């Protein structure tokens, strides 16, 4: 439930900060349109020279396609980042956070971590039923995040055990679980001494 299908190129670029998508598009265009043909031009032989003469025209559509994919993805990233910032600025209490859907909650948590200097990947591997919702990167460390939009139901030890297993499986450095409500005592005890942080949204929003 709530799992994302296979991503296309635009989806991949849209997950990056939008300036990165713009730069990658320009570099990709130059590399495809001019870089490859220049390299072929320096190769010896009749075949290489013959290919070089027609390669520019052949690769021009591909170069424009690379640029278009990157810039459309960058535009989607820019629009998405503005939307997330607006959402975060208008969700200031627990009641407003619990009103949106679970996907919106994940976006808000991701934006909160971006404001703390993390690079955030919205994986779509979680969903309403759990899993990895976000991957954070900062200072060479990779952190897995699960978001729980539960206000009345406590987050139990089974959820924390699941994330501990994913931590080992994905060889990440740490885990953060973010919820609106509370954690059970068993969950808190299990997390002690492990690279697992149980966070309330007030702490995440600091």
RAGI-V97123 format. One line per field, one symbol per residue. psi: psi as a letter, one per 40 degrees, with the letter a starting at -180 (. if undefined). burial: # if it has 24 or more other ideal C-beta (glycine too) atoms within 12 Angstrom, else .. A space follows every 10 residues. Layout:
psi: ???
burial: ???
//
This chain:
psi: heiiahiadd ddddeihddd dddddddddd dddddddddd deiiiddddd dddedddded dddddddddd dddddddddd ddddddddde geiddddedi iddddddddd ddddeeeihh hhdeebadei ahdihihhfe ihhhhhhhfh ddhihidddd ddddddddde fidiihhhid biiidddddd eheifhhhhi dddde.
burial: ........## .#######.# #..##..##. .##..##... .......... .#..#...#. ..#..##.## ####.##..# #..#..##.. #.....#... .######### ####...#.# #######..# #######... .######### ...###..## ####.##... .#.####### #.#...##.# #....##### #..##.
//
